Amino acid sequence: MERSRLVFSGSGGQGVITAAIILAKAAVIFEGKSATQSQSYGAAARGGATRTDILIAESDILFPKVIQPNILVSLTQESYNKFSPILRPGGLLLMDSRYVTMEKKVAAHHVSLPMYDTVMEKIGKPIVFNICMLGTLIGLSELVKPESILKVLETTIPKDFMDMNKKALELGIEMGESQG
């Protein structure tokens, strides 16, 4: 992997920005890669459109904005409609099947999985939806090792929530790997 350009998009409160920060930290701190992460919010911090850009590379990153991602994650219909046109042809489009319906064909590998529904069925708490999404992406792309994500989680979240996050990550990885 020379350079991965990612955009995570969804709605405020879904944790896409937190997931992006965890991914970037895992790449830099535990895998020795270069990474940047930037974000933008819609009119409302909670419920408004959210976008976060992540670049992960083996070499220096000179420009931190993603213009044409090779990986796009869309967790809401609004984010899918807004950002799917910028996806690089041949890229990966990961969508949550509960919230996103593919409306127009994008020249990319489409993966629509029940990430939210799986979290609610197996864990019962939507707060780890973002970690399940991150696990799914890692299962699909192997951007970083799952152990690196777990190490970041151990330093980021309270110990009481670690088991739930670990389970969400594992559920996501299983879903992602099942698509390969």
C-alpha positions, 0 to 999 in steps of 0.5 A, a space after each residue: 500500500 503506497 497511499 490510501 485515501 479514505 472518506 468516512 461520512 455519516 451523521 453527527 453522533 454516529 462516531 465516524 470522526 472517532 473511528 477515523 481518529 482511531 484508524 489514523 492513530 493505529 497507523 502512525 503509533 503502532 504501524 509506523 506509517 504516516 497518516 492525517 485526519 481532518 473533519 467537517 461537520 454539517 449545520 448541527 454537530 449531532 444529526 448534521 452531515 459529517 465527513 472525515 478525511 484520512 490519508 495513510 501512506 508509507 511516505 510523507 503526506 504533503 496535502 491532508 485533504 482527500 479529493 478523490 478517495 479510493 475508499 468511501 464509507 457512507 453510513 447515511 443516505 445523505 452522505 452517500 448521495 453527497 460523496 459517492 460521486 467523488 469516489 475514485 473509479 475502482 475504489 471501495 464503497 462501504 455502506 450500512 444496509 439499514 441506512 443506505 440504498 444504492 441509487 446510482 451505479 458508481 464505478 467501484 466495488 460496492 459492499 453493503 452490510 448490516 453493520 448497525 443491525 448486527 451491533 444491535 442484535 449481538 451487543 444491543 448498544 448503538 454506541 459501538 456502531 462506529 467500531 463495527 464499521 471500522 472492523 468491517 473496513 479492516 476485514 475488507 482492506 487490511 489497512 492496519 492490523 486489528 491488534 493496532 486498533 485494539 491498542 488504540 482503544 485500550 488507551 482511548 476508552 474507559 476499561 468498562 467499555 473495552 469488551 463491548 468495543 472489542 466484540 464490535 470490532 470482531 463482528 465487523 472484521 468477520 463481516 468484512 472478511 466474509 466479503 473477500 
